[in-house]
Amino acid sequence: MPKDPKGVLKQVASFGYKQVEGYEGPQGMFWGMSHTDFKKYMDDLGMSFIASHCNIDKDFDKKATEAAEIGMKYLICPSRGSGKTVDDFKKIADDFNQKGEICKKNGIRFAYHNHEYGFKEIDGQFPQDIMMKNTDAALVDFEMDIYWVVTGKQDPITWLKKYPNRFRLGHFKDRIANATERDASCTLGAGSIDYPTILKEAKESGMQYFVVEQERYDNTSPLKAAQDDAAYMKKLKI
Protein backbone atom coordinates (compact mmCIF):
# COMPACT_ATOMS: atom_id res chain seq x y z
CA MET A 1 0.00 0.00 0.00
CA PRO A 2 2.60 2.67 0.91
CA LYS A 3 4.41 2.23 -2.43
CA ASP A 4 1.35 2.24 -4.68
CA PRO A 5 -1.97 2.84 -2.88
CA LYS A 6 -3.97 3.46 -6.04
CA GLY A 7 -2.58 0.42 -7.81
CA VAL A 8 -3.24 -1.87 -4.88
CA LEU A 9 -6.79 -0.61 -4.43
CA LYS A 10 -7.44 -1.07 -8.14
CA GLN A 11 -6.42 -4.71 -7.85
CA VAL A 12 -8.54 -5.18 -4.73
CA ALA A 13 -11.55 -3.81 -6.62
CA SER A 14 -10.89 -6.26 -9.45
CA PHE A 15 -11.32 -9.16 -7.01
CA GLY A 16 -14.93 -8.11 -6.41
CA TYR A 17 -14.68 -6.23 -3.13
CA LYS A 18 -17.31 -3.51 -2.84
CA GLN A 19 -16.52 -2.17 0.62
CA VAL A 20 -13.15 -1.46 2.21
CA GLU A 21 -11.99 -0.83 5.75
CA GLY A 22 -8.67 0.98 5.97
CA TYR A 23 -6.04 1.85 8.52
CA GLU A 24 -3.89 4.84 9.29
CA GLY A 25 -0.44 4.20 7.86
CA PRO A 26 2.53 6.55 7.50
CA GLN A 27 0.62 8.49 4.81
CA GLY A 28 -2.50 8.86 6.93
CA MET A 29 -5.95 7.33 6.58
CA PHE A 30 -6.24 8.57 3.01
CA TRP A 31 -2.84 7.39 1.76
CA GLY A 32 -1.34 10.71 0.79
CA MET A 33 -4.56 12.00 -0.76
CA SER A 34 -7.08 14.44 0.65
CA HIS A 35 -10.16 12.75 2.06
CA THR A 36 -12.28 14.00 -0.85
CA ASP A 37 -9.77 12.87 -3.48
CA PHE A 38 -9.56 9.47 -1.82
CA LYS A 39 -13.34 9.14 -1.91
CA LYS A 40 -13.41 10.12 -5.58
CA TYR A 41 -10.84 7.45 -6.40
CA MET A 42 -12.80 4.83 -4.46
CA ASP A 43 -15.98 5.91 -6.23
CA ASP A 44 -14.22 5.50 -9.56
CA LEU A 45 -13.31 1.93 -8.55
CA GLY A 46 -16.88 1.16 -7.48
CA MET A 47 -15.92 0.69 -3.84
CA SER A 48 -17.13 2.32 -0.63
CA PHE A 49 -14.69 3.33 2.09
CA ILE A 50 -16.80 2.32 5.07
CA ALA A 51 -14.37 2.55 7.98
CA SER A 52 -10.80 2.94 9.10
CA HIS A 53 -8.65 1.95 12.02
CA CYS A 54 -6.84 5.03 13.25
CA ASN A 55 -4.79 6.56 16.04
CA ILE A 56 -7.63 7.82 18.23
CA ASP A 57 -5.22 9.82 20.43
CA LYS A 58 -4.26 12.33 17.74
CA ASP A 59 -6.47 14.82 15.84
CA PHE A 60 -9.56 12.70 16.47
CA ASP A 61 -12.02 15.55 15.98
CA LYS A 62 -10.54 16.28 12.56
CA LYS A 63 -10.58 12.63 11.60
CA ALA A 64 -14.24 12.31 12.60
CA THR A 65 -15.17 15.41 10.61
CA GLU A 66 -13.35 14.25 7.47
CA ALA A 67 -14.71 10.71 7.77
CA ALA A 68 -18.25 12.05 7.97
CA GLU A 69 -17.72 14.39 5.02
CA ILE A 70 -16.97 11.47 2.70
CA GLY A 71 -19.71 9.17 3.96
CA MET A 72 -17.67 6.79 6.11
CA LYS A 73 -19.59 4.86 8.75
CA TYR A 74 -16.94 4.16 11.40
CA LEU A 75 -13.68 5.17 13.00
CA ILE A 76 -12.15 2.25 14.86
CA CYS A 77 -9.62 1.91 17.67
CA PRO A 78 -7.35 -0.96 16.61
CA SER A 79 -5.88 -1.84 20.01
CA ARG A 80 -5.65 -0.95 23.69
CA GLY A 81 -3.21 -3.60 24.86
CA SER A 82 -1.53 -1.22 27.30
CA GLY A 83 -4.20 -1.85 29.93
CA LYS A 84 -2.99 -3.91 32.90
CA THR A 85 -5.70 -3.52 35.56
CA VAL A 86 -9.49 -3.46 35.82
CA ASP A 87 -9.32 0.30 36.43
CA ASP A 88 -7.16 0.73 33.32
CA PHE A 89 -9.83 -0.85 31.17
CA LYS A 90 -12.60 1.15 32.85
CA LYS A 91 -10.68 4.33 31.97
CA ILE A 92 -10.29 3.02 28.42
CA ALA A 93 -14.06 2.50 28.28
CA ASP A 94 -14.59 6.09 29.48
CA ASP A 95 -12.32 7.32 26.69
CA PHE A 96 -14.26 5.22 24.17
CA ASN A 97 -17.49 6.89 25.33
CA GLN A 98 -15.91 10.30 24.75
CA LYS A 99 -14.72 9.30 21.29
CA GLY A 100 -18.19 7.91 20.62
CA GLU A 101 -19.70 11.29 21.48
CA ILE A 102 -17.41 12.99 18.97
CA CYS A 103 -18.39 10.49 16.29
CA LYS A 104 -22.08 10.81 17.10
CA LYS A 105 -21.92 14.60 16.73
CA ASN A 106 -20.54 14.04 13.23
CA GLY A 107 -23.15 11.43 12.31
CA ILE A 108 -20.79 8.44 12.28
CA ARG A 109 -20.00 5.63 14.75
CA PHE A 110 -17.04 4.65 16.91
CA ALA A 111 -15.90 1.07 17.45
CA TYR A 112 -13.15 -0.93 19.15
CA HIS A 113 -11.35 -3.91 17.59
CA ASN A 114 -10.36 -6.72 19.94
CA HIS A 115 -7.16 -8.72 20.25
CA GLU A 116 -6.58 -11.84 22.33
CA TYR A 117 -5.47 -9.87 25.41
CA GLY A 118 -9.12 -9.00 25.96
CA PHE A 119 -9.75 -12.62 26.89
CA LYS A 120 -7.06 -12.97 29.56
CA GLU A 121 -8.63 -12.52 32.97
CA ILE A 122 -7.65 -9.70 35.31
CA ASP A 123 -8.97 -10.19 38.84
CA GLY A 124 -11.53 -12.63 37.52
CA GLN A 125 -12.78 -10.37 34.73
CA PHE A 126 -12.13 -10.32 31.01
CA PRO A 127 -10.98 -6.90 29.76
CA GLN A 128 -13.38 -7.38 26.84
CA ASP A 129 -16.28 -7.64 29.30
CA ILE A 130 -15.07 -4.61 31.22
CA MET A 131 -14.96 -2.49 28.07
CA MET A 132 -18.33 -3.72 26.81
CA LYS A 133 -20.12 -3.27 30.13
CA ASN A 134 -18.69 0.20 30.72
CA THR A 135 -19.37 1.67 27.30
CA ASP A 136 -22.65 3.21 26.22
CA ALA A 137 -24.23 1.11 23.46
CA ALA A 138 -25.60 4.34 21.99
CA LEU A 139 -22.03 5.57 21.47
CA VAL A 140 -19.69 2.59 21.12
CA ASP A 141 -19.83 -0.48 18.90
CA PHE A 142 -17.35 -3.32 18.63
CA GLU A 143 -15.53 -5.04 15.80
CA MET A 144 -15.09 -8.71 16.57
CA ASP A 145 -11.83 -10.07 15.24
CA ILE A 146 -12.88 -13.71 15.20
CA TYR A 147 -9.31 -14.94 14.79
CA TRP A 148 -8.23 -13.22 18.01
CA VAL A 149 -11.29 -14.50 19.90
CA VAL A 150 -10.33 -18.05 18.90
CA THR A 151 -6.66 -17.40 19.65
CA GLY A 152 -7.78 -16.21 23.10
CA LYS A 153 -9.40 -19.65 23.52
CA GLN A 154 -12.94 -18.26 23.45
CA ASP A 155 -16.00 -19.17 21.38
CA PRO A 156 -17.07 -16.34 19.02
CA ILE A 157 -20.69 -17.51 18.99
CA THR A 158 -20.87 -17.35 22.80
CA TRP A 159 -19.72 -13.72 22.72
CA LEU A 160 -22.07 -12.81 19.87
CA LYS A 161 -25.01 -14.17 21.84
CA LYS A 162 -23.83 -12.54 25.07
CA TYR A 163 -23.76 -9.08 23.48
CA PRO A 164 -26.34 -8.96 20.66
CA ASN A 165 -26.19 -5.87 18.46
CA ARG A 166 -22.87 -4.75 19.95
CA PHE A 167 -20.54 -6.44 17.45
CA ARG A 168 -21.51 -4.46 14.35
CA LEU A 169 -18.34 -5.21 12.38
CA GLY A 170 -16.17 -8.30 12.07
CA HIS A 171 -12.67 -9.24 10.99
CA PHE A 172 -12.44 -12.58 9.27
CA LYS A 173 -9.14 -14.39 8.95
CA ASP A 174 -8.63 -18.12 9.32
CA ARG A 175 -6.25 -19.89 11.70
CA ILE A 176 -3.86 -22.68 10.70
CA ALA A 177 -5.18 -25.94 12.17
CA ASN A 178 -3.36 -27.08 15.32
CA ALA A 179 -1.04 -24.08 15.26
CA THR A 180 0.39 -23.13 18.64
CA GLU A 181 1.96 -19.80 17.70
CA ARG A 182 0.14 -16.49 18.11
CA ASP A 183 0.47 -15.32 14.50
CA ALA A 184 -0.95 -18.22 12.52
CA SER A 185 -3.45 -16.65 10.15
CA CYS A 186 -4.07 -18.19 6.76
CA THR A 187 -6.32 -17.84 3.75
CA LEU A 188 -10.02 -18.24 4.51
CA GLY A 189 -11.16 -21.82 4.12
CA ALA A 190 -7.66 -23.22 4.56
CA GLY A 191 -7.75 -23.18 8.37
CA SER A 192 -9.74 -24.45 11.31
CA ILE A 193 -12.32 -21.73 12.02
CA ASP A 194 -15.92 -22.65 11.13
CA TYR A 195 -16.85 -19.46 9.31
CA PRO A 196 -20.11 -20.61 7.70
CA THR A 197 -21.57 -21.27 11.16
CA ILE A 198 -20.04 -18.22 12.84
CA LEU A 199 -21.02 -15.77 10.11
CA LYS A 200 -24.63 -16.95 10.17
CA GLU A 201 -24.77 -16.30 13.91
CA ALA A 202 -22.95 -12.97 13.50
CA LYS A 203 -25.54 -11.75 11.01
CA GLU A 204 -28.39 -12.86 13.27
CA SER A 205 -26.71 -11.06 16.18
CA GLY A 206 -26.61 -7.74 14.34
CA MET A 207 -23.28 -7.70 12.53
CA GLN A 208 -23.45 -5.44 9.48
CA TYR A 209 -19.93 -5.33 8.03
CA PHE A 210 -17.84 -8.39 7.22
CA VAL A 211 -14.19 -7.48 6.65
CA VAL A 212 -11.56 -9.86 5.31
CA GLU A 213 -8.18 -9.63 7.02
CA GLN A 214 -5.02 -11.69 6.74
CA GLU A 215 -1.61 -11.17 8.34
CA ARG A 216 0.47 -14.21 7.32
CA TYR A 217 1.17 -15.33 3.78
CA ASP A 218 2.81 -18.75 3.66
CA ASN A 219 3.43 -19.69 0.01
CA THR A 220 1.33 -16.77 -1.23
CA SER A 221 1.32 -12.96 -1.36
CA PRO A 222 -0.97 -10.39 0.27
CA LEU A 223 -2.76 -9.61 -2.99
CA LYS A 224 -3.15 -13.25 -3.98
CA ALA A 225 -4.49 -13.95 -0.50
CA ALA A 226 -6.97 -11.07 -0.90
CA GLN A 227 -8.10 -12.56 -4.20
CA ASP A 228 -8.53 -16.04 -2.70
CA ASP A 229 -10.30 -14.64 0.37
CA ALA A 230 -12.74 -12.82 -1.92
CA ALA A 231 -13.48 -16.05 -3.77
CA TYR A 232 -14.18 -17.77 -0.44
CA MET A 233 -16.50 -15.01 0.77
CA LYS A 234 -18.46 -15.03 -2.49
CA LYS A 235 -19.32 -18.70 -1.95
CA LEU A 236 -20.64 -18.22 1.57
CA LYS A 237 -24.39 -18.33 2.06
CA ILE A 238 -25.19 -16.09 4.98
ChimeraX attribute file (.defattr): number of C-alpha atoms within 10 A of each C-alpha:
attribute: neighborCount
match mode: 1-to-1
recipient: residues
	/A:1	11
	/A:2	11
	/A:3	8
	/A:4	9
	/A:5	14
	/A:6	16
	/A:7	11
	/A:8	14
	/A:9	18
	/A:10	16
	/A:11	16
	/A:12	20
	/A:13	18
	/A:14	13
	/A:15	16
	/A:16	14
	/A:17	22
	/A:18	15
	/A:19	16
	/A:20	19
	/A:21	21
	/A:22	16
	/A:23	18
	/A:24	14
	/A:25	15
	/A:26	9
	/A:27	12
	/A:28	14
	/A:29	21
	/A:30	20
	/A:31	20
	/A:32	14
	/A:33	14
	/A:34	13
	/A:35	17
	/A:36	14
	/A:37	13
	/A:38	18
	/A:39	21
	/A:40	15
	/A:41	16
	/A:42	20
	/A:43	12
	/A:44	11
	/A:45	18
	/A:46	15
	/A:47	20
	/A:48	20
	/A:49	21
	/A:50	18
	/A:51	25
	/A:52	22
	/A:53	20
	/A:54	20
	/A:55	19
	/A:56	18
	/A:57	10
	/A:58	9
	/A:59	9
	/A:60	16
	/A:61	16
	/A:62	11
	/A:63	18
	/A:64	26
	/A:65	16
	/A:66	16
	/A:67	27
	/A:68	20
	/A:69	15
	/A:70	17
	/A:71	15
	/A:72	20
	/A:73	19
	/A:74	23
	/A:75	29
	/A:76	26
	/A:77	22
	/A:78	19
	/A:79	16
	/A:80	15
	/A:81	13
	/A:82	10
	/A:83	15
	/A:84	11
	/A:85	14
	/A:86	18
	/A:87	12
	/A:88	16
	/A:89	24
	/A:90	19
	/A:91	16
	/A:92	19
	/A:93	22
	/A:94	16
	/A:95	15
	/A:96	25
	/A:97	21
	/A:98	17
	/A:99	24
	/A:100	25
	/A:101	19
	/A:102	20
	/A:103	26
	/A:104	17
	/A:105	13
	/A:106	16
	/A:107	17
	/A:108	22
	/A:109	24
	/A:110	26
	/A:111	28
	/A:112	23
	/A:113	20
	/A:114	25
	/A:115	21
	/A:116	20
	/A:117	20
	/A:118	23
	/A:119	20
	/A:120	15
	/A:121	14
	/A:122	13
	/A:123	9
	/A:124	8
	/A:125	14
	/A:126	17
	/A:127	28
	/A:128	19
	/A:129	16
	/A:130	20
	/A:131	23
	/A:132	21
	/A:133	13
	/A:134	17
	/A:135	20
	/A:136	17
	/A:137	14
	/A:138	13
	/A:139	19
	/A:140	27
	/A:141	24
	/A:142	24
	/A:143	23
	/A:144	26
	/A:145	23
	/A:146	26
	/A:147	26
	/A:148	26
	/A:149	20
	/A:150	18
	/A:151	21
	/A:152	16
	/A:153	12
	/A:154	16
	/A:155	13
	/A:156	20
	/A:157	17
	/A:158	10
	/A:159	18
	/A:160	21
	/A:161	15
	/A:162	12
	/A:163	15
	/A:164	14
	/A:165	19
	/A:166	22
	/A:167	27
	/A:168	20
	/A:169	25
	/A:170	23
	/A:171	20
	/A:172	24
	/A:173	27
	/A:174	27
	/A:175	26
	/A:176	19
	/A:177	13
	/A:178	9
	/A:179	13
	/A:180	9
	/A:181	9
	/A:182	11
	/A:183	14
	/A:184	21
	/A:185	24
	/A:186	23
	/A:187	28
	/A:188	26
	/A:189	18
	/A:190	15
	/A:191	18
	/A:192	15
	/A:193	19
	/A:194	11
	/A:195	20
	/A:196	14
	/A:197	12
	/A:198	17
	/A:199	21
	/A:200	15
	/A:201	18
	/A:202	27
	/A:203	18
	/A:204	15
	/A:205	20
	/A:206	16
	/A:207	22
	/A:208	14
	/A:209	19
	/A:210	20
	/A:211	17
	/A:212	20
	/A:213	22
	/A:214	20
	/A:215	14
	/A:216	17
	/A:217	15
	/A:218	12
	/A:219	6
	/A:220	12
	/A:221	11
	/A:222	15
	/A:223	15
	/A:224	15
	/A:225	21
	/A:226	20
	/A:227	19
	/A:228	17
	/A:229	23
	/A:230	18
	/A:231	15
	/A:232	14
	/A:233	19
	/A:234	11
	/A:235	9
	/A:236	11
	/A:237	9
	/A:238	14
